[in-house]
């Protein structure tokens, strides 16, 4: 299976909605691992869920405000997107989870490149979307403590798209210990984007003799091509 096939399967889960493109390919942005530790345990389930819901609400508003602005250049829009991704997703842990056992054999340079590539893949998906999304299309349905992981909350959002059925996404969020929060996964139709990418990327590496460099080269080649803004959708 090629990288194109793998990303196509992830993107296909989100084809009917707008906000899911914020996650696809990165997100995708984005993680199948659990949070743990005293910081997480210190919060009650209700407090955790409420804080996570407030965080996702404000993040959605910030992303829409910054990325839908019409008086900025494409380069400025992309840079804002990179900053939002870097600040709000557990980037290193995401990369470690997606690479799985190959994280251990990757050099530090390869790890850094992979983290950057994941952000760039996400940009090809969500930047066009946020130019047309408004906050009144996004509703927080509910927030709960994640039944599968201590210290993680699930925030269920509904995106209302004209002439389409509403789409629900589950954002898995954890506190960071400094009063903030991070997104550790996004689930579309019950499917974790991180777990899907982990499987697809591992397949690519295995088909190339276990070489992480082969995956990085393929991702870089696609992102540098003329069709880079569309490759994750085709």
C-alpha positions as CSV (number, residue, x, y, z in Angstrom):
1,X,0.0,0.0,0.0
2,X,1.3,3.4,-1.0
3,X,1.3,6.6,1.1
4,X,-1.3,8.0,-1.2
5,X,-3.5,5.0,-0.5
6,X,-3.1,5.3,3.2
7,X,-3.9,9.0,3.3
8,X,-6.8,8.4,1.0
9,X,-8.3,6.0,3.5
10,X,-7.9,8.5,6.3
11,X,-9.3,11.4,4.2
12,X,-12.2,9.2,3.1
13,X,-13.5,9.1,6.7
14,X,-13.8,12.9,6.7
15,X,-14.9,13.5,3.1
16,X,-18.4,14.7,4.1
17,X,-17.5,17.5,6.5
18,X,-15.4,20.6,6.9
19,X,-13.9,20.5,10.4
20,X,-12.6,17.0,10.1
21,X,-10.1,18.2,7.6
22,X,-8.4,19.9,10.5
23,X,-7.4,16.5,11.5
24,X,-7.0,14.3,8.5
25,X,-3.4,13.5,7.6
26,X,-2.1,14.8,10.9
27,X,-4.2,14.4,12.4
28,X,-5.0,14.4,12.0
29,X,-3.9,14.9,13.0
30,X,-4.2,13.2,15.0
31,X,-3.2,10.1,18.6
32,X,-4.0,6.7,20.1
33,X,-2.1,7.0,23.3
34,X,-3.3,7.7,26.8
35,X,-2.4,10.4,29.3
36,X,-1.3,9.6,32.8
37,X,0.3,11.0,35.9
38,X,-0.5,13.1,38.9
39,X,-1.5,16.2,36.9
40,X,-4.3,14.2,35.2
41,X,-5.4,12.4,38.2
42,X,-5.8,15.6,40.2
43,X,-8.8,16.7,38.3
44,X,-12.3,15.3,38.7
45,X,-14.0,13.9,35.7
46,X,-16.4,16.8,35.6
47,X,-13.7,19.4,35.9
48,X,-11.6,17.7,33.2
49,X,-14.5,17.6,30.8
50,X,-15.5,21.2,31.4
51,X,-12.0,22.5,30.9
52,X,-11.6,20.5,27.7
53,X,-14.9,21.7,26.3
54,X,-13.9,25.3,27.0
55,X,-10.5,24.8,25.4
56,X,-11.9,23.3,22.2
57,X,-14.5,26.1,22.0
58,X,-11.8,28.8,22.2
59,X,-9.4,26.9,19.9
60,X,-12.1,26.6,17.3
61,X,-12.9,30.3,17.5
62,X,-9.2,31.3,17.4
63,X,-8.5,29.0,14.4
64,X,-11.5,30.3,12.5
65,X,-10.7,34.0,13.2
66,X,-7.0,33.7,12.3
67,X,-7.3,31.4,9.2
68,X,-10.4,32.9,7.7
69,X,-9.0,36.4,7.5
70,X,-9.2,37.7,4.0
71,X,-6.5,40.4,4.4
72,X,-3.5,38.1,4.7
73,X,-1.3,36.3,2.2
74,X,-1.3,32.6,1.7
75,X,2.2,32.4,3.3
76,X,0.9,34.2,6.4
77,X,-2.1,31.9,6.6
78,X,0.1,28.9,6.4
79,X,2.4,30.2,9.1
80,X,-0.6,30.8,11.4
81,X,-1.7,27.3,10.8
82,X,1.7,25.9,11.6
83,X,1.8,27.8,14.9
84,X,-1.7,26.6,15.9
85,X,-0.7,23.0,15.2
86,X,2.6,23.3,17.1
87,X,0.9,25.0,20.1
88,X,-2.1,22.8,20.4
89,X,-1.2,19.2,19.4
90,X,1.1,16.9,21.3
91,X,3.5,16.9,18.4
92,X,6.4,14.8,19.6
93,X,4.2,12.2,21.3
94,X,2.1,12.1,18.2
95,X,5.1,11.4,16.0
96,X,6.4,8.8,18.4
97,X,3.1,7.0,18.5
98,X,2.6,7.1,14.7
99,X,6.1,5.8,14.0
100,X,5.7,3.1,16.7
101,X,8.7,0.8,17.0
102,X,10.5,2.7,14.2
103,X,10.8,5.8,16.5
104,X,13.5,3.9,18.4
105,X,15.6,3.4,15.3
106,X,15.1,6.9,13.9
107,X,17.8,9.5,14.4
108,X,16.9,12.7,16.2
109,X,17.1,14.5,12.8
110,X,14.6,12.0,11.3
111,X,12.3,12.5,14.3
112,X,12.4,16.3,13.9
113,X,11.7,16.0,10.1
114,X,8.8,13.6,10.7
115,X,7.2,16.0,13.2
116,X,7.5,18.8,10.7
117,X,6.1,16.7,7.9
118,X,3.1,15.8,9.9
119,X,2.3,19.4,10.4
120,X,2.7,20.1,6.7
121,X,0.4,17.3,5.8
122,X,-2.2,18.8,8.1
123,X,-1.8,22.2,6.4
124,X,-2.7,20.7,3.1
125,X,-6.0,19.6,4.6
126,X,-7.3,22.3,7.0
127,X,-6.1,25.6,5.6
128,X,-8.7,25.7,2.7
129,X,-11.4,24.6,5.1
130,X,-11.0,27.4,7.6
131,X,-11.2,30.0,4.9
132,X,-14.9,29.2,4.7
133,X,-15.9,27.9,8.1
134,X,-17.7,30.2,10.6
135,X,-18.1,29.7,14.3
136,X,-21.9,29.4,14.1
137,X,-21.4,26.1,12.3
138,X,-19.6,24.5,15.2
139,X,-21.4,23.3,18.3
140,X,-20.1,21.5,21.4
141,X,-22.6,18.7,22.0
142,X,-21.0,17.3,25.1
143,X,-17.8,16.6,26.9
144,X,-17.0,13.5,29.0
145,X,-14.1,11.8,30.7
146,X,-12.6,9.4,28.2
147,X,-13.8,5.9,29.1
148,X,-10.6,4.4,27.6
149,X,-7.9,6.5,29.3
150,X,-7.5,8.2,32.6
151,X,-6.8,11.9,32.5
152,X,-8.2,12.3,28.9
153,X,-11.5,14.1,28.0
154,X,-13.6,13.6,24.9
155,X,-15.2,16.7,23.5
156,X,-17.9,15.9,21.0
157,X,-18.4,18.6,18.4
158,X,-21.1,18.9,15.7
159,X,-20.4,20.7,12.5
160,X,-23.4,21.9,10.6
161,X,-22.8,22.1,6.8
162,X,-25.4,23.5,4.4
163,X,-27.2,20.8,2.5
164,X,-25.4,18.0,4.4
165,X,-26.1,16.0,7.5
166,X,-24.3,17.3,10.6
167,X,-21.0,15.6,11.3
168,X,-19.7,14.7,14.7
169,X,-16.1,14.6,15.8
170,X,-14.6,13.5,19.1
171,X,-11.6,15.5,20.2
172,X,-9.4,13.7,22.8
173,X,-7.9,16.4,25.1
174,X,-5.6,16.3,28.1
175,X,-4.4,18.9,30.6
176,X,-0.7,19.9,30.2
177,X,0.0,20.7,33.8
178,X,0.4,24.5,33.3
179,X,-3.3,25.3,33.1
180,X,-3.5,24.5,29.4
181,X,-4.6,21.6,27.3
182,X,-3.4,19.6,24.3
183,X,-5.2,17.6,21.6
184,X,-4.0,14.0,21.7
185,X,-6.4,12.5,19.1
186,X,-9.3,13.2,16.9
187,X,-11.8,10.5,16.1
188,X,-14.1,10.7,13.1
189,X,-17.0,8.1,12.9
190,X,-15.3,6.3,15.8
191,X,-12.0,5.9,14.0
192,X,-8.7,7.3,15.5
193,X,-6.7,9.2,13.0
194,X,-3.5,8.5,14.8
195,X,-4.0,4.7,14.8
196,X,-4.9,4.8,11.1
197,X,-1.8,6.7,10.2
198,X,0.3,4.5,12.4
199,X,-0.8,1.4,10.4
200,X,-0.4,3.0,7.0
201,X,3.0,4.6,7.6
202,X,4.3,1.4,9.2
203,X,3.3,-0.4,6.0
204,X,5.3,2.0,3.9
205,X,8.4,1.6,6.1
206,X,8.1,-2.2,6.1
207,X,7.8,-2.2,2.3
208,X,11.1,-0.3,2.1
209,X,13.2,-2.6,4.3
210,X,12.4,-1.0,7.6
211,X,13.9,2.3,6.6
212,X,12.4,5.4,8.2
213,X,14.2,7.5,5.6
214,X,12.1,6.0,2.8
215,X,8.9,7.3,4.5
216,X,10.3,10.7,5.0
217,X,11.5,10.9,1.4
218,X,8.1,10.0,0.1
219,X,6.3,12.5,2.3
220,X,8.8,15.2,1.3
221,X,8.5,14.4,-2.3
222,X,4.7,14.7,-2.2
223,X,4.7,17.9,-0.3
224,X,7.2,19.5,-2.6
225,X,5.4,18.6,-5.8
226,X,3.1,20.9,-7.6
227,X,0.1,18.9,-6.4
228,X,1.1,19.1,-2.8
229,X,-2.1,21.0,-1.6
230,X,-4.3,18.3,-3.0
231,X,-2.3,15.1,-2.6
232,X,-3.9,14.0,0.7
233,X,-7.3,14.3,-0.9
234,X,-6.8,12.3,-4.1
